[in-house]
């Protein structure tokens, strides 16, 4: 498997793990601990971002950058921007164009996956083998 496809595959696996972690933490905090749903959602997102950063740093991009704090802050900014883009795309497609909510969400996820991969490859992890 060429290097770029392998890295994209790994990035996708990490994203899937993050999705499962996000939903699990959100569900546990909301349903079992009775946290406010927005607080639970925020905690799920934060735990997933931290997990995704660490897995992408170690496994996907094998980064040895000693400036971990700066690198994490870049990853966080890309992730937060991705969250805003995701919300905007869903709003636009579902509320304005009247596409099905879940179809809108799938389109938003695909777009944000490309956004997150591209920016994290280029700026967060300075991936030279990604071919972007």
ROSE-4610 file (N, C-alpha, C; in Angstrom, 1 decimal, always signed):
// ROSE-4610
residu = [X/X/X/X/X/X/X/X/X/X/X/X/X/X/X/X/X/X/X/X/X/X/X/X/X/X/X/X/X/X/X/X/X/X/X/X/X/X/X/X/X/X/X/X/X/X/X/X/X/X/X/X/X/X/X/X/X/X/X/X/X/X/X/X/X/X/X/X/X/X/X/X/X/X/X/X/X/X/X/X/X/X/X/X/X/X/X/X/X/X/X/X/X/X/X/X/X/X/X/X/X/X/X/X/X/X/X/X/X/X/X/X/X/X/X/X/X/X/X/X/X/X/X/X/X/X/X/X/X/X/X/X/X/X/X/X/X/X/X/X/X/X/X/X/X/X/X/X/X/X/X/X/X/X/X/X/X/X/X/X/X/X/X/X/X/X/X/X/X/X/X/X/X/X/X/X/X/X/X/X/X/X/X/X/X/X/X/X/X/X/X/X/X/X/X/X/X/X/X/X/X/X/X/X/X/X/X/X/X/X/X/X/X/X/X/X/X/X/X/X/X/X/X/X/X/X/X/X/X/X/X/X/X/X/X/X/X/X/X/X/X/X/X/X/X/X/X/X/X/X/X/X/X/X/X/X/X/X/X/X/X/X/X/X/X/X/X/X/X/X/X/X/X/X/X/X/X/X/X/X/X/X/X/X/X/X/X/X/X/X/X/X/X/X/X/X/X/X/X/X/X/X/X/X/X/X/X/X/X/X/X/X/X/X/X/X/X/X/X/X/X/X/X/X/X/X/X/X/X/X/X/X/X/X/X/X/X/X/X/X/X/X/X/X/X/X/X/X/X/X/X/X/X/X/X/X/X/X/X/X/X/X/X/X/X/X/X/X/X/X/X/X/X/X/X/X/X/X/X/X/X/X/X/X/X/X/X/X/X/X/X/X/X/X/X/X]
num = [1/1/1/2/2/2/3/3/3/4/4/4/5/5/5/6/6/6/7/7/7/8/8/8/9/9/9/10/10/10/11/11/11/12/12/12/13/13/13/14/14/14/15/15/15/16/16/16/17/17/17/18/18/18/19/19/19/20/20/20/21/21/21/22/22/22/23/23/23/24/24/24/25/25/25/26/26/26/27/27/27/28/28/28/29/29/29/30/30/30/31/31/31/32/32/32/33/33/33/34/34/34/35/35/35/36/36/36/37/37/37/38/38/38/39/39/39/40/40/40/41/41/41/42/42/42/43/43/43/44/44/44/45/45/45/46/46/46/47/47/47/48/48/48/49/49/49/50/50/50/51/51/51/52/52/52/53/53/53/54/54/54/55/55/55/56/56/56/57/57/57/58/58/58/59/59/59/60/60/60/61/61/61/62/62/62/63/63/63/64/64/64/65/65/65/66/66/66/67/67/67/68/68/68/69/69/69/70/70/70/71/71/71/72/72/72/73/73/73/74/74/74/75/75/75/76/76/76/77/77/77/78/78/78/79/79/79/80/80/80/81/81/81/82/82/82/83/83/83/84/84/84/85/85/85/86/86/86/87/87/87/88/88/88/89/89/89/90/90/90/91/91/91/92/92/92/93/93/93/94/94/94/95/95/95/96/96/96/97/97/97/98/98/98/99/99/99/100/100/100/101/101/101/102/102/102/103/103/103/104/104/104/105/105/105/106/106/106/107/107/107/108/108/108/109/109/109/110/110/110/111/111/111/112/112/112/113/113/113/114/114/114/115/115/115/116/116/116/117/117/117/118/118/118/119/119/119/120/120/120/121/121/121/122/122/122/123/123/123/124/124/124/125/125/125/126/126/126/127/127/127/128/128/128/129/129/129/130/130/130/131/131/131/132/132/132]
x = [+0.9/+0.0/+0.9/+0.7/+1.6/+1.4/+2.5/+2.5/+1.3/+0.9/-0.3/-1.5/-1.8/-3.0/-2.9/-1.7/-1.6/-1.8/-1.3/-1.5/-3.0/-3.7/-5.1/-5.9/-5.6/-6.2/-6.1/-4.8/-4.6/-5.3/-5.3/-6.0/-7.5/-8.1/-9.5/-9.8/-8.9/-9.1/-9.0/-8.1/-8.0/-9.3/-9.8/-11.0/-12.2/-12.3/-13.3/-13.2/-12.0/-11.8/-12.2/-11.9/-12.3/-13.8/-14.5/-15.9/-16.6/-16.1/-16.6/-16.3/-15.1/-14.8/-15.7/-15.8/-16.7/-18.1/-18.7/-20.1/-20.1/-19.1/-19.1/-19.0/-18.1/-17.9/-19.2/-19.7/-20.9/-22.1/-22.3/-23.4/-23.2/-22.0/-21.7/-22.0/-21.4/-21.6/-23.0/-23.8/-25.2/-26.1/-26.0/-27.0/-26.6/-25.4/-25.0/-24.7/-23.9/-23.5/-24.5/-25.5/-26.5/-26.0/-24.9/-24.4/-25.3/-25.2/-25.9/-25.5/-26.4/-26.1/-25.0/-25.0/-24.0/-22.6/-22.6/-21.3/-20.8/-21.7/-21.3/-20.8/-21.4/-21.0/-19.6/-19.4/-18.1/-17.0/-17.3/-16.3/-16.0/-17.0/-16.8/-15.9/-16.1/-15.3/-13.9/-13.7/-12.3/-11.5/-12.1/-11.4/-11.1/-12.0/-11.7/-10.6/-10.5/-9.5/-8.1/-8.1/-6.8/-6.3/-7.3/-7.0/-6.5/-7.2/-6.9/-5.5/-5.2/-3.9/-2.8/-2.9/-1.9/-1.7/-2.9/-2.8/-2.2/-2.6/-2.1/-0.6/-0.2/+1.2/+2.1/+1.6/+2.4/+2.3/+1.1/+0.9/+0.7/-0.1/-0.4/+0.8/+1.3/+2.4/+3.7/+3.8/+5.0/+5.9/+5.3/+6.0/+6.9/+8.1/+9.1/+9.3/+8.4/+8.5/+8.5/+9.6/+9.6/+8.7/+8.1/+7.2/+5.8/+5.5/+4.2/+3.1/+3.3/+2.2/+1.8/+2.8/+2.5/+1.8/+2.3/+1.7/+0.2/+0.0/-1.4/-2.3/-1.8/-2.6/-3.0/-2.1/-2.4/-3.5/-3.3/-4.3/-5.7/-5.7/-6.9/-7.6/-6.8/-7.4/-8.0/-7.3/-7.8/-9.1/-9.1/-10.3/-11.5/-11.3/-12.3/-12.9/-12.0/-12.5/-13.3/-12.8/-13.6/-14.9/-15.0/-16.3/-17.3/-16.7/-17.5/-17.9/-17.0/-17.4/-18.4/-18.3/-19.3/-20.7/-20.7/-22.0/-22.6/-21.7/-22.2/-22.7/-22.0/-22.4/-23.7/-23.9/-25.2/-26.3/-26.0/-27.0/-27.4/-26.4/-26.6/-27.4/-26.9/-27.6/-28.9/-29.1/-30.3/-31.4/-30.9/-31.9/-32.2/-31.2/-31.4/-31.8/-31.0/-31.3/-32.3/-32.6/-33.6/-33.2/-31.9/-31.5/-31.8/-31.9/-32.1/-31.0/-31.3/-30.3/-29.1/-29.4/-28.3/-27.4/-28.0/-27.3/-26.4/-27.0/-26.2/-25.0/-25.2/-24.2/-23.1/-23.4/-22.4/-21.6/-22.2/-21.5/-20.6/-21.1/-20.2/-19.0/-19.3/-18.2/-17.1/-17.5/-16.6/-15.8/-16.4/-15.7/-14.7/-15.2/-14.3/-13.2/-13.4/-12.3/-11.2/-11.5/-10.6/-9.9/-10.7/-10.1/-9.1/-9.5/-8.7/-7.4/-7.6/-6.4/-5.4/-5.9/-5.0/-4.3/-5.0/-4.4/-3.4/-3.9/-3.0/-1.7/-1.9/-0.7/+0.3/-0.3/+0.6/+1.2/+0.4/+0.8/+1.1/+0.2/+0.4/+1.6/+1.6/+2.6/+3.7/+3.6/+4.6/+4.9/+3.9/+4.1/+4.8/+6.0/+6.7/+6.4/+5.9/+5.6/+4.2/+3.4/+2.0/+1.7/+2.6/+2.5/+1.4/+1.1/+0.1/+0.8]
y = [-1.2/+0.0/+1.2/+2.1/+3.3/+4.1/+4.9/+5.6/+6.5/+7.2/+8.1/+7.4/+6.3/+5.5/+4.9/+4.4/+3.9/+4.9/+6.1/+7.2/+7.6/+7.7/+8.0/+7.0/+5.7/+4.6/+4.7/+4.9/+5.0/+6.2/+7.3/+8.5/+8.2/+7.5/+7.1/+6.2/+5.2/+4.3/+5.1/+6.0/+6.9/+7.7/+8.2/+9.0/+8.1/+6.9/+6.0/+5.7/+5.4/+5.2/+6.5/+7.6/+8.9/+9.0/+8.7/+8.7/+7.8/+6.6/+5.7/+6.2/+6.7/+7.3/+8.5/+9.4/+10.6/+10.2/+9.3/+8.8/+8.1/+7.3/+6.6/+7.5/+8.4/+9.4/+10.2/+10.7/+11.5/+10.8/+9.5/+8.7/+8.5/+8.1/+7.8/+9.0/+10.1/+11.3/+11.8/+11.7/+12.2/+11.2/+9.9/+8.9/+8.4/+8.1/+7.5/+8.5/+9.5/+10.6/+11.7/+11.7/+12.8/+14.2/+14.3/+15.6/+16.3/+17.6/+18.3/+17.8/+17.7/+17.0/+17.8/+19.1/+19.9/+19.8/+19.7/+19.4/+18.0/+17.0/+15.7/+15.6/+16.3/+16.4/+17.0/+18.1/+18.8/+17.9/+17.2/+16.3/+15.1/+14.6/+13.5/+14.0/+15.2/+15.8/+16.0/+16.6/+16.8/+15.5/+14.5/+13.2/+12.7/+12.7/+12.2/+13.0/+14.3/+15.1/+14.7/+14.6/+14.2/+12.9/+11.9/+10.6/+10.6/+11.3/+11.3/+12.0/+13.0/+13.6/+12.6/+12.0/+11.0/+9.9/+9.3/+8.2/+8.6/+9.8/+10.3/+10.6/+11.2/+11.5/+10.3/+9.3/+8.0/+7.1/+6.8/+5.8/+6.2/+7.2/+7.6/+8.4/+9.4/+10.2/+10.0/+9.2/+8.9/+10.1/+11.1/+12.4/+12.4/+13.0/+13.1/+14.5/+15.4/+16.8/+17.0/+17.6/+17.8/+18.9/+19.7/+20.8/+20.2/+19.3/+18.6/+19.6/+20.6/+21.5/+22.3/+22.8/+23.6/+22.7/+21.5/+20.6/+20.2/+20.0/+19.7/+20.9/+22.1/+23.3/+23.4/+23.1/+23.1/+22.1/+20.9/+19.8/+20.2/+20.8/+21.3/+22.4/+23.3/+24.4/+23.8/+22.8/+22.2/+21.4/+20.7/+20.0/+20.9/+22.0/+22.9/+23.6/+23.9/+24.5/+23.4/+22.2/+21.1/+20.9/+21.1/+21.0/+22.1/+23.3/+24.4/+24.2/+23.7/+23.4/+22.3/+21.3/+20.2/+20.8/+21.6/+22.2/+23.1/+23.9/+24.8/+24.0/+23.0/+22.2/+21.5/+20.9/+20.3/+21.3/+22.5/+23.6/+24.0/+24.2/+24.6/+23.5/+22.3/+21.2/+20.8/+20.8/+20.3/+21.4/+22.6/+23.6/+24.5/+24.7/+25.6/+24.8/+23.7/+23.0/+21.9/+21.5/+20.6/+19.1/+18.8/+17.4/+16.7/+15.4/+14.6/+14.9/+15.0/+15.3/+14.4/+13.1/+12.1/+12.1/+12.4/+12.5/+13.8/+14.8/+16.1/+15.8/+15.0/+14.7/+13.9/+12.9/+12.1/+12.9/+13.9/+14.8/+15.7/+16.2/+17.0/+16.2/+15.0/+14.2/+13.9/+13.6/+13.4/+14.6/+15.8/+17.1/+17.4/+17.2/+17.5/+16.5/+15.3/+14.3/+14.8/+15.2/+15.7/+17.0/+17.9/+19.1/+18.7/+17.9/+17.5/+16.8/+15.9/+15.2/+16.1/+16.9/+17.8/+18.8/+19.5/+20.5/+19.8/+18.7/+18.0/+17.5/+17.0/+16.4/+17.5/+18.7/+19.8/+20.6/+20.9/+21.9/+21.3/+20.4/+19.9/+18.9/+18.0/+16.9/+17.0/+18.1/+18.3/+17.0/+16.3/+15.0/+15.1/+14.7/+14.8/+13.6/+12.5/+11.3/+11.3/+12.3/+12.3/+12.6/+13.3/+13.7/+14.7/+15.5/+16.6/+17.9]
z = [+0.0/+0.0/+0.0/-0.9/-1.0/+0.3/+0.6/+1.9/+2.1/+1.1/+1.3/+1.7/+1.0/+1.3/+2.7/+3.1/+4.4/+5.5/+5.3/+6.2/+6.3/+5.2/+5.1/+5.9/+5.6/+6.3/+7.8/+8.2/+9.7/+10.3/+9.5/+10.0/+10.2/+9.2/+9.3/+10.5/+10.7/+11.9/+13.2/+13.3/+14.5/+14.6/+13.5/+13.6/+14.0/+13.6/+14.0/+15.5/+16.0/+17.4/+18.2/+17.7/+18.3/+18.3/+17.3/+17.2/+18.3/+18.4/+19.4/+20.8/+21.0/+22.3/+22.6/+21.7/+21.8/+22.3/+21.5/+21.8/+23.1/+23.5/+24.7/+25.9/+25.9/+27.0/+27.1/+26.0/+26.0/+26.6/+26.2/+26.7/+28.2/+28.6/+30.0/+30.9/+30.5/+31.3/+31.4/+30.2/+30.2/+30.9/+30.5/+31.0/+32.4/+32.7/+34.0/+35.0/+34.6/+35.6/+35.7/+34.8/+34.7/+34.5/+33.8/+33.4/+32.4/+32.3/+31.3/+29.9/+29.0/+27.7/+26.9/+27.1/+26.4/+27.0/+28.3/+29.1/+28.7/+28.7/+28.3/+26.9/+26.0/+24.6/+24.5/+25.2/+25.2/+25.8/+26.9/+27.4/+26.5/+25.8/+24.8/+23.7/+23.2/+22.1/+22.6/+23.8/+24.3/+24.5/+25.1/+25.2/+23.9/+22.9/+21.6/+20.9/+21.0/+20.4/+21.0/+22.3/+23.0/+22.5/+22.5/+22.0/+20.6/+19.7/+18.3/+18.1/+18.9/+18.7/+19.1/+20.2/+20.6/+19.6/+19.2/+18.2/+16.9/+16.4/+15.2/+15.3/+16.4/+16.6/+16.7/+17.4/+17.6/+16.4/+15.9/+15.0/+13.5/+13.3/+11.9/+11.3/+12.0/+11.4/+12.0/+13.1/+13.8/+14.0/+14.6/+14.8/+16.0/+15.8/+16.9/+17.3/+16.9/+17.2/+18.7/+19.2/+20.7/+21.2/+20.3/+20.7/+20.8/+21.7/+21.8/+22.1/+23.0/+23.3/+22.1/+21.3/+20.1/+19.1/+19.0/+18.0/+18.4/+19.7/+20.1/+19.9/+20.2/+20.0/+18.5/+17.6/+16.2/+15.9/+16.4/+16.2/+16.7/+17.9/+18.5/+17.7/+17.2/+16.3/+15.0/+14.4/+13.2/+13.6/+14.7/+15.2/+15.5/+16.1/+16.5/+15.2/+14.3/+13.0/+12.2/+12.3/+11.7/+12.3/+13.6/+14.2/+13.8/+13.6/+13.1/+11.7/+10.9/+9.5/+9.4/+10.2/+10.3/+10.6/+11.6/+12.0/+10.9/+10.3/+9.2/+8.0/+7.6/+6.5/+6.7/+7.9/+8.3/+8.2/+8.8/+8.8/+7.4/+6.6/+5.2/+4.4/+4.4/+3.7/+4.2/+5.5/+6.1/+6.2/+6.8/+7.0/+5.8/+5.0/+3.8/+2.5/+2.2/+1.0/+1.2/+2.5/+2.9/+2.5/+2.6/+2.5/+3.8/+3.7/+4.9/+5.9/+7.2/+8.2/+8.2/+8.1/+8.2/+6.9/+5.8/+4.5/+4.6/+5.2/+5.4/+6.3/+7.4/+8.3/+7.7/+6.8/+6.1/+5.2/+4.5/+3.6/+4.4/+5.5/+6.4/+6.9/+7.4/+7.9/+6.8/+5.6/+4.5/+4.2/+4.2/+3.9/+5.0/+6.3/+7.4/+7.6/+7.2/+7.2/+6.3/+5.1/+4.1/+4.7/+5.2/+5.9/+7.0/+7.9/+9.0/+8.6/+7.6/+7.2/+6.5/+5.6/+4.9/+5.8/+6.7/+7.5/+8.5/+9.1/+10.1/+9.4/+8.2/+7.5/+7.2/+6.7/+6.3/+7.4/+8.4/+9.4/+10.7/+11.2/+12.6/+12.6/+11.6/+11.7/+10.6/+9.7/+8.7/+7.9/+7.5/+6.8/+5.5/+5.4/+4.1/+3.2/+3.7/+2.9/+2.5/+2.9/+2.5/+1.1/+0.4/-1.0/-1.3/-0.3/-0.4/-0.8]
